[in-house]
Amino acid sequence: MDAMNVCFSCKKELSMENKAGRRDECPFCGVDLHCCLNCRFYDRAAPRQCREPVAELVREKEKANFCDYFVFAEGDRAGSPDSGTEKARQQLDDLFKK
């Protein structure tokens, strides 16, 4: 069964038979798919913005790279570097709601 992934840029679902290769591009918007912003390890708050501790530093998070630890992020997590921030903010708002 094909894995459903979401492009960080256009937010459209992609049906991928295999892992995203370094040269693969989104068929809808043309951005690189094998990049940090599409990776499940991407975390804006983590050191080097990556939760994989042995991965090398990648400066351009939206560009294709050679990282061997790349795993496509699932669902709406892709391309949402601030999704954790937004969720935390919403939880705080809910907590202090009058």
N, C-alpha and C positions, 0 to 999 in steps of 0.2 A: 504494500500500500504506500502511496506517495505521502510524504510529510508535507503539511501545510505550513508555510512560513509567510511572514509579512515583511515587505520591504520597509526599511526605516524611513525612506524618503517619501514615497507616494502612498504608503500604508495599504497597498493592494496585496491580496493573497497570491502567493506563488506556489505552484505545485512542483516540487523538486524530487526527481527520481533518485539522485545521488547527493552527496555533500556538495556544497557550493565550492566551485573551483576558483582559483585566484583570478581568472580572467572572465568569470561569469558576470553578466550584467542583468539588471532588472529589465524584462521585456517591455515594461510600461514606461519607465522614466529614464532608463539607461545608466543608473548609478551602479557602482561596484557592489556586488553582493557579499563577497568574502572580505568584510571590513568589520572593524570593532563595533560600529553602531548596530550591526546585525547580529552580534555575538551574544550568547547567553552570559558570558563572563564579564561583559562590559558593565561597569558600575562607576558612575561619575564620582562617587564619594570614596572609592577605593584608591590605594596607592597606584599610580600610573593609570588610573581609571580602569583597572582590570582585577577581577577577583581570582584569576589564575596566578598563583605566587611565583611560578618560574617562567612565565611568558616574558619575552623581551619587550622593551618599551616601543610602542608605535606612536609616533607623533601625530600623524594625520589619521584620525579615527574614522573618517568617512571614505578613505581611499583603500583600495585593495592592498593586502599585505600577505606575507608568507607565514603567518602564525600557524603553527601545527595544532594549537589548542582550540581553534575556531570551531564552535558549535552554534548552529543557527538558533537564535532566540525563538521561543515559542509564542505564538499568538500576538497580542497587542503589546507585549513587552519590547518587541523590536523597535528600535528608533525612538524609544522613550527614555532618554537619559534622565529625565526629571520625574519619571513616573513614581519612583519611591518618594521623592520630595512632595509631589502632589498628594499622594496617598497619606503621608504623614501630616501634611497641612490639613487635609480634610478630617483626619482623625482628631486633631487638636481642635478644629472648629466645632466638630460634633461634641467633644468633651466639654468645651466651655460655652456651648450654646445655652442661651437663657430662655 
